[in-house]
Amino acid sequence: MKKKLLICIIFLTSFGIFAQKTIENPEYGLSILPGSITKIEILNSETILHFHLNTTPNTKIFIPTGSYIQDLESTDKLYITKAEGINMSKWEEIPESGIIEYALHFPKIKENVKTIEFGEANEGGSWYVYDIVITPNENSITPRKILGNWFKTDGSELLQYSFNSNNAIIHNSIWNYQTVKSKKNKYTIILEKDGTEKIIKAKLNKEGLLSIKEDSSKKGIYSKTTQNNVNYNPKNNEGLKAPNFKLGTAIYSGIIKNYTSRIGIKTGMVYVNNAFTGEQEPHLIKIAENGTFSVELPITYPQFVLSRVFNNNQSIFISPGKETFHIIDGNQHFFTGDLAQVNTDLEKMRTIRINGIDQKTRENILQIKPEDFKAIYTKQHDEALKQMEELRKETFISKKALELKKLALEYRTLTQMLSYDMYSRSAKRNLKPEELKDLPDYRIDKNYLADITPKILNNEKAVMAEGYSSFINYLTYLDIFNNNTSTTVTTNDLLKYLQEQNVNIPQEQIDAVKASELLNTPEKQKREEGFNKKYGQRLSAFYKENLAAIQKIQKEKPNEDIFLILKRQLKKAGKLSPVDEEMLIAMDNKTTPEEKAIQKTFQEKYGKALSEFYTKYSDKFNTISTKRYYEAKKDKMKEILDLDTSLVLDIYTLQIYTTQLTSDLTPYTNSELKNIKKEITNTAVANYIDIANNKTIATIEANKTKTGYNVNKVEKTEGDELFESMIAKFKGKVIYVDFWATWCGPCRSGIKRIAPLKEEMKDEDVVFLYISAPSSPEKTWKNAIPDIKGEHYRVTQDEWNYLTDKFNIRGIPHYALVNKKGELVNPKFGHRSNTEIKKILEEELKK
């Protein structure tokens, strides 16, 4: 009886031990939390998870009622029962400290559970923690004492070794365990990678430091925490050098520690802001099953890139010919490889930044003087520099990282100061004219730009700074640099341009052009100038909107008044707006009856030759007009900024021509390249046009053999049947519709942004349908679409008009969503992130 009682007591005691189990700082795998799980309590009736978050102050978090924990060997989820220190289903603001602690209660887990996961199942929840260890695996090959990250103790604070359950990270390589032998606190670890073996001998001392001897190298001492040493002074601690501006390849690679495919993310993106082109170039990253990734990035100078891999949204410094290895460990980031020190030091300073303005300032921007707006950022800049100095007293920061950070703060401050223009324009657009009358008309003037000195504009090192591309963008789009100079291009201007480019033009076309110029008397030119001043911008837009119809009339009726015919066609179709009708009437009235009679005689003699000239070279009108517009703008910049030339002006000039390349997908001729280079003073910047031109040629050539896109023909051209006929073949699939044009920069950016999502969903019943406006030149469109996987239509003007009316298209890009039944569920889908789009598409697929 006593024996039975003893057994019973032992059983109850054992049960009680589990029932009252507390796990301090539990081990877990991949985490999306902006913080950590600090404790798990397993009680008689419930399981409690304690959280410590350290995140951005004044942001908000939300605890969904669908928060759960789950035994990995079970399909059952244990949903949250209550929360302590935070409310459920209510947005909670993070305090100024950035720290918040709370506990979530769940039903009791079973006694034999080894690992669980935490997640959020509804109401927009997105936080997950995988592989939370409840019962440690005693058979693990790696001793628990040496698991984790080990840092140098010399003051560099560099991560040197990371021993994990499944692999070891050494320098910038991933190694697999072969054998691990331990005796007391001594370890012999044999690792393998691609057939190569590495032997590591380690010893853990009483202070918790680990001495490691790797193969035949010298022994080093490492710590699980970073060791500060402000007096650390490595031999290679050099400042920034002016960049070489030579095209090369940078490697950005790394690993997501404890990665699991259960997260459902297999790709990431890296965005390269190319200051020379003004474009943000996206690069897809594929994540391997062990969490590793690597991508080669063609760049011309050392610079920052934006990494969006896993739960990461971070600027990383890379350089041509070098590798940056990024270790993503939950919400912590470590670096090895060629640029380990500079990226490690930049990570220390990540929270030192220019924060921008608050919502109240934005709302009242029209009542804030420019000088007061500038003062906000001047103060933030001074405070950021003070924070840097304070940090330098506590820890080592390399000269290169310090210089990069200071440049970033300086140019970010200037960029934000220039944003006054943007905020003001936006506020004015939202007000009626009568509402603006009583408001002061504050504007940026020459004095406001006093900080934009020649030193700022000519600093080659600044090209490497984070945000430099934005600085150029904000500067060059200031209203103060806009001008009212006419950019109208005459036929004779076009002829002169072509002759400068050594284009061979038939004599009859030259005669026709010269004869047409005789029609332009001084009186007629004066009327023309008055018309262009009043209607020039609208005429340019009207021409672009109706380009296909204009070209058709030119071809069918070369000797007749094109715009008069177009006016009749649009009016008959009910598509002529009052504004455009007024403009076309004014266009007709600017020519007298006598001039029209002379013009008729001219058309009979030269009409055919002139029409052939227009048909072949009309696309160059826009090229010349654009060139004149930007030349006038640059002249204005030189006048206001008191300079003849500068690096920024050279880069801006280059951007004008590279943008044309991207938009038209038509390479420049050798003669055109030669003339472009003459406009740019900096040789390295000038020579980049060759790189951009060769890239365009290569793209066009590569596109000839690309697959994954399909060109469709429209079967019906009127009314509601038009769109239905276009999507009929895709019934049973969810359709993401994108209305776009080749000349539209935001359209092209959106197409690039969504490319990774198309790759993720390529095996799903989802169609990505691209409908191009007729203003997309056909040749350019055909060159562009092989790079855009999906289904394509290029519609006529009439078809575009029907679609514009149906979808209420006010501008492009314009997105819409069609369900599996072929029903239009959202005619104005709007701009959304890939994550949002994927979630909506998946919801439609389930219906």
Beta strands, then each sheet from edge to edge (+ up, - down):
strand 1: 21-24
strand 2: 35-42
strand 3: 46-54
strand 4: 60-61
strand 5: 67-71
strand 6: 77-79
strand 7: 82-84
strand 8: 92-93
strand 9: 99-107
strand 10: 115-120
strand 11: 129-133
strand 12: 148-152
strand 13: 159-163
strand 14: 168-170
strand 15: 173-183
strand 16: 186-193
strand 17: 196-204
strand 18: 210-214
strand 19: 220-223
strand 20: 248-256
strand 21: 267-274
strand 22: 279-286
strand 23: 292-299
strand 24: 303-308
strand 25: 314-318
strand 26: 323-329
strand 27: 332-337
strand 28: 709-711
strand 29: 734-740
strand 30: 766-772
strand 31: 790-794
strand 32: 814-818
strand 33: 824-826
sheet 1: 1+ 2- 3+ 9- 7+
sheet 2: 4+ 8-
sheet 3: 6+ 5- 10+ 11-
sheet 4: 12+ 13- 14+ 15- 16+ 17- 18+ 19- 12+
sheet 5: 23+ 20- 26- 27+
sheet 6: 22+ 21- 24+ 25-
sheet 7: 28+ 31+ 30+ 29+ 32- 33+
end
